[in-house]
Each structure stands twice: as structure tokens, then as C-alpha cells.
Amino acid sequence: MVICSSVRRLSGGKTVKVDVEVIDGNIKDIVISGDFFLYPEEYIHVIESKLKGRGMSDIVKVLKEFKDSVEIVGASLDEFAEAVLEAYKVCVSR
């Protein structure tokens, strides 16, 4: 098991950290954390669940499903997608 991480400074000055495990090109496990604020708070777990089992081509599409459901103070879903993609790419390049 290899867990890969990405830490990214967001446009609003907050930080997002993504820990991801990728097996056979799909996300097996993912944890998104940091000092950002996402409302409603419990949606971070919903987002993580939706990303599990998905490959790189699905990451942006899955996150865009939440554009009308969540508010991220000081950041955007695109920035989250970039952080997830960065961690994903580190795992598949190993």
C-alpha cells in the first residue's frame, strides 16, 4: 500500500492536503483535509466517497457535481481538483 500526498496553498490563503491510494488506476482511498472551510461540513466525506473507485479522467467531473451543493470559503472546487490530481499523478508515477 502506497499513500501519496499533495499539499496545496489555495487562492484564499488556506491549505488543502490530499492523501490518496491508487490501485490499478483507480482511487482506492482518499482523505481531503486542511485548514479550509467547506459547508455543509459533512460533504467532505461525501466527496471522498464519490471519488473512491474513480480514475483520473473522472476526478474533475465528480467534483463539478458539487458546485451547487457546497461552498468552500476562500477556494474553488477547481483548486480541490488540482490537489487531488496532483496526489493521484504522484501515485501512478511510482
Residue frames as qw, qx, qy, qz and C-alpha x, y, z in Angstrom:
[[0.000, 0.890, 0.457, 0.000, 0.00, 0.00, 0.00],
 [0.411, 0.032, 0.029, 0.911, 1.38, 3.36, -1.04],
 [0.007, -0.876, -0.440, 0.196, -0.28, 6.57, 0.08],
 [0.433, 0.270, 0.166, 0.844, 0.62, 9.66, -1.92],
 [0.147, -0.756, -0.425, 0.476, 0.06, 13.23, -0.78],
 [0.293, 0.519, 0.238, 0.766, -0.37, 16.67, -2.21],
 [0.235, -0.670, -0.400, 0.579, -0.37, 19.88, -0.21],
 [0.287, 0.488, 0.387, 0.728, -1.57, 22.97, -1.99],
 [0.065, -0.364, -0.303, 0.878, -1.96, 26.58, -0.95],
 [0.233, 0.670, 0.688, 0.154, -5.38, 27.83, -2.06],
 [0.221, 0.566, 0.208, 0.766, -6.16, 31.25, -3.52],
 [0.413, -0.802, -0.172, -0.397, -7.83, 32.39, -0.28],
 [0.029, -0.684, 0.585, -0.434, -4.69, 31.63, 1.76],
 [0.831, -0.278, 0.370, -0.309, -5.95, 28.31, 3.10],
 [0.057, 0.450, -0.874, -0.174, -4.27, 24.93, 2.58],
 [0.919, 0.047, 0.030, -0.390, -5.68, 21.64, 1.31],
 [0.147, -0.454, 0.877, 0.058, -3.95, 18.29, 1.78],
 [0.883, 0.166, -0.146, -0.415, -4.93, 15.21, -0.19],
 [0.306, -0.371, 0.876, -0.007, -3.80, 11.72, 0.79],
 [0.810, 0.310, -0.111, -0.485, -4.68, 9.15, -1.84],
 [0.487, -0.238, 0.829, 0.137, -4.09, 5.47, -2.50],
 [0.638, 0.487, -0.255, -0.539, -4.36, 4.44, -6.16],
 [0.518, -0.153, 0.837, 0.090, -4.59, 0.80, -7.25],
 [0.429, 0.311, 0.765, 0.367, -4.87, -0.24, -10.91],
 [0.117, 0.283, 0.350, 0.885, -5.52, 3.38, -11.94],
 [0.394, -0.668, -0.439, -0.453, -8.43, 3.92, -9.57],
 [0.150, -0.526, 0.454, -0.704, -8.65, 5.70, -6.24],
 [0.553, -0.226, -0.796, 0.097, -8.92, 3.08, -3.50],
 [0.419, -0.695, -0.462, 0.358, -8.88, 5.51, -0.58],
 [0.263, 0.529, 0.051, 0.805, -8.75, 9.29, -0.25],
 [0.367, -0.699, -0.443, 0.424, -8.68, 11.79, 2.61],
 [0.236, 0.643, 0.125, 0.718, -9.05, 15.52, 1.96],
 [0.501, -0.686, -0.370, 0.376, -8.05, 17.74, 4.88],
 [0.392, 0.360, 0.010, 0.846, -6.65, 21.17, 5.62],
 [0.132, -0.376, -0.454, 0.797, -7.47, 24.48, 7.19],
 [0.175, -0.167, -0.454, -0.857, -10.17, 25.41, 4.66],
 [0.403, 0.214, 0.595, -0.661, -13.89, 25.74, 5.40],
 [0.218, -0.088, -0.787, -0.571, -16.38, 23.68, 3.40],
 [0.419, 0.157, 0.529, -0.721, -20.13, 23.97, 4.00],
 [0.777, -0.540, 0.101, -0.308, -22.00, 21.80, 4.69],
 [0.221, -0.678, 0.698, -0.061, -19.08, 20.25, 6.57],
 [0.747, -0.068, 0.653, -0.108, -20.21, 16.64, 6.19],
 [0.747, 0.640, 0.010, -0.179, -19.96, 16.91, 2.39],
 [0.064, 0.717, -0.688, -0.090, -16.20, 16.42, 2.52],
 [0.471, -0.150, 0.864, -0.093, -16.92, 12.77, 3.32],
 [0.707, 0.539, 0.389, -0.241, -19.49, 12.58, 0.52],
 [0.412, 0.817, -0.354, -0.191, -16.92, 13.98, -1.93],
 [0.173, -0.520, 0.836, 0.012, -14.30, 11.47, -0.75],
 [0.634, 0.129, 0.740, -0.185, -16.80, 8.60, -1.15],
 [0.662, 0.691, 0.153, -0.245, -17.73, 9.69, -4.67],
 [0.252, 0.790, -0.539, -0.148, -14.05, 9.79, -5.68],
 [0.488, -0.321, 0.811, -0.034, -13.33, 6.24, -4.49],
 [0.679, 0.268, 0.679, 0.074, -13.20, 3.79, -7.35],
 [0.462, 0.872, 0.119, -0.113, -12.70, 6.55, -9.91],
 [0.753, 0.102, 0.186, 0.623, -9.82, 7.15, -12.27],
 [0.297, -0.289, 0.050, 0.909, -8.02, 10.33, -13.25],
 [0.020, -0.259, -0.531, -0.806, -10.47, 11.22, -16.02],
 [0.357, -0.639, -0.648, -0.210, -13.37, 11.27, -13.53],
 [0.416, -0.323, -0.444, 0.725, -11.88, 13.49, -10.80],
 [0.033, 0.048, -0.053, -0.997, -12.88, 16.89, -12.22],
 [0.419, -0.296, -0.601, -0.613, -16.28, 15.59, -13.32],
 [0.523, -0.455, -0.695, 0.188, -17.07, 14.23, -9.84],
 [0.281, -0.320, -0.337, 0.840, -16.04, 17.45, -8.11],
 [0.138, -0.081, -0.281, -0.946, -18.11, 19.57, -10.52],
 [0.402, -0.456, -0.756, -0.242, -21.20, 17.60, -9.38],
 [0.431, -0.555, -0.535, 0.469, -20.87, 19.50, -6.09],
 [0.250, 0.215, 0.074, 0.941, -20.65, 23.04, -7.49],
 [0.362, -0.500, -0.229, -0.753, -24.20, 23.89, -6.43],
 [0.768, -0.450, -0.450, -0.071, -24.15, 21.82, -3.23],
 [0.705, -0.427, -0.216, 0.523, -21.10, 23.08, -1.34],
 [0.109, 0.966, -0.093, 0.216, -19.40, 26.33, -0.51],
 [0.800, -0.117, -0.157, 0.568, -15.67, 26.44, 0.00],
 [0.146, -0.980, -0.039, 0.127, -14.61, 29.64, 1.72],
 [0.182, -0.821, 0.447, 0.304, -11.50, 31.08, 0.10],
 [0.267, -0.265, 0.851, 0.367, -11.13, 28.40, -2.56],
 [0.668, 0.303, -0.221, -0.643, -12.79, 26.71, -5.51],
 [0.929, 0.018, 0.350, -0.122, -13.64, 23.16, -6.49],
 [0.713, 0.654, -0.220, 0.126, -11.14, 23.56, -9.34],
 [0.007, 0.718, -0.615, 0.326, -8.37, 24.06, -6.77],
 [0.741, -0.255, 0.556, -0.275, -9.53, 20.93, -4.95],
 [0.916, 0.388, 0.093, -0.053, -9.47, 19.04, -8.25],
 [0.440, 0.754, -0.440, 0.209, -5.91, 20.21, -8.91],
 [0.322, -0.578, 0.673, -0.331, -4.79, 18.96, -5.48],
 [0.869, 0.002, 0.445, -0.216, -6.47, 15.57, -5.99],
 [0.804, 0.587, -0.089, 0.029, -4.99, 15.24, -9.49],
 [0.155, 0.777, -0.564, 0.234, -1.54, 16.14, -8.19],
 [0.542, -0.390, 0.692, -0.274, -1.65, 13.42, -5.50],
 [0.902, 0.275, 0.282, -0.176, -3.09, 10.93, -7.99],
 [0.640, 0.713, -0.278, 0.069, -0.31, 11.59, -10.51],
 [0.137, -0.673, 0.690, -0.230, 2.36, 11.09, -7.82],
 [0.739, -0.147, 0.612, -0.240, 0.91, 7.64, -7.08],
 [0.875, 0.432, 0.209, -0.064, 0.65, 6.45, -10.66],
 [0.431, 0.805, -0.396, 0.099, 4.16, 7.67, -11.48],
 [0.425, -0.594, 0.663, -0.165, 5.72, 5.41, -8.80]]
